[in-house]
C-alpha cells in the first residue's frame, strides 16, 4: 500500500506543474474549436500537436494530447445541438434531440447537459480504466472478426430505434448507405468495384467516399438547403435562446442514474474493442435510452422528442469511449482508431513501451497519464461552461446570413481534410455538394438521414469482418453460430426488431 501511495504521489508530482496545466488549457481550447468546426477532427488536432509534444516531458506531452482528444470529442456536440451538424461522427446521435431542443429555445440546457454528460462519462470510464484496464483488455481480445461483424450488425439494428414510425424508410436509406460504403476498391483483392473501372481509375472515387465529406454533405449542406427552402416559404423561425438553468436539476440527474451508468459502460466497453469506434457506442446508448424512457410509468422525458435524456445518453457514451480507448493502448499497445494511434505513437517515440512492464516498472508515469486524463476532462468542462453563454449567439444571426456561413464552413471543413489544393480536395467538395442535395431531397420526402450515415460508417466494418470470419472458418458460414458472444448479440438484434412489434400487438 505504501509503495502504491508513493507511486501515486510521484505521478501527481510529475503532472501537477505550471507547464503541464498551461498546455492542458491550450489543448482543451484547441480541441473544442476543432470539434466544433465540421470536418476538423480530433485526429487532426493530435497530429498538429504531436511535434510539440516531442519537446515536452512525457507526462506533459501526453496531457497536451489527451486534452486535445477529449476537447475535440466533446466539442463536436456544439454544432450538433445549435445547427444540426455533427462536428464528427461521434455526435451523430446527439443531433436527434439536441437540435430539437435548440429549436425549442433550450440550447443552453442542451449545451450544459452535453458538457456535464461529457464530464461524467469521461470520469466513469477513467475510473474503470484505473481499476480494470488489464482485465478489460483481456476480455476485449475475445472479439474476433465474427464478434465484430455481429457488433456492427447490432449497430445497424439501431435503425429500428432511430427511424421512429418509418422503419421501411429507415431500412431503405440504410441500404443506400451500405451501397455507398462499398464504392471504390475491394479491400481484399484491390480490384475496382464499379462500372467502367478504367474511367474511374483516374479519379479519387477509386478510394471510395470519405466519411467527412459525406457527413458534411448529408447534415451540413442538406440542412442549409432545407432551411433556405423554409426561409423562402416563410416558415423558418429564429429560435428564442434561454440560458437559464443550463444544467439538469439534481432530481433529473437522479432519475437518469441508470441511463448514465449503462451509457458509461457501453462507451467504455465499445471503446476498449479495437476497430469499433464511438459511432456504435453512441447509437447503442441512444437506443437503450429510448427503451428506458418508453417504459410505462417512466419519469424520464421520451428520447427522440427533444429531451435532455436524448442528449445525455449519447454524450456520456461518447466521452466514455475516450477512457475505454486508452485500455488497449496502454495494456496491449493496440490502437483502436486513428486518434489513439497518434497517442500510441507519442508514447513509443518517447521510449515508453505499453504493456505489462509499463504497469509494473513505471507506475508513476501510468498514474500521471491517468491524472492527465482527469485534468483534461476538468479543463474541457470548464471551457464548455464558459462557452455556454457564447456559442448560442450564433442562433441570433439572421438566417439570411447564417445559412451562407454554414455552407461556407461546410466547404472549408471538407477542403481541410487534405490540407492542400489538389484534385482530391476539389473532389471531396463535389462529393459533399452532391450528397448535400441528396440529403435535402431525402429530408423533403421525410426520410431519416441518420440510418444512411450509419450504414456508410458501419458498411466497411460489416463487410471486412464478415469475409475475414468466413475465411478463418475455411469457408464455413456457420462459424458465426459457434461463438457464444455472437449468439448473445444475435438474440439482441432479433429482439431489437421484433420486441417492439410484439409489445405493440399485445397492447392492441
Helices and strands as residue ranges (DSSP letters): H 2-15, H 18-36, H 42-54, H 58-82, G 89-91, H 92-103, H 107-140, H 145-156, H 159-162, H 167-181, H 197-200, G 204-207, H 211-215, I 216-221, H 222-233, H 250-255, H 257-272, H 278-293, H 309-332, H 338-349, H 356-361, H 363-391, G 392-396, H 399-415, H 423-444, H 450-472, G 477-482, H 484-507
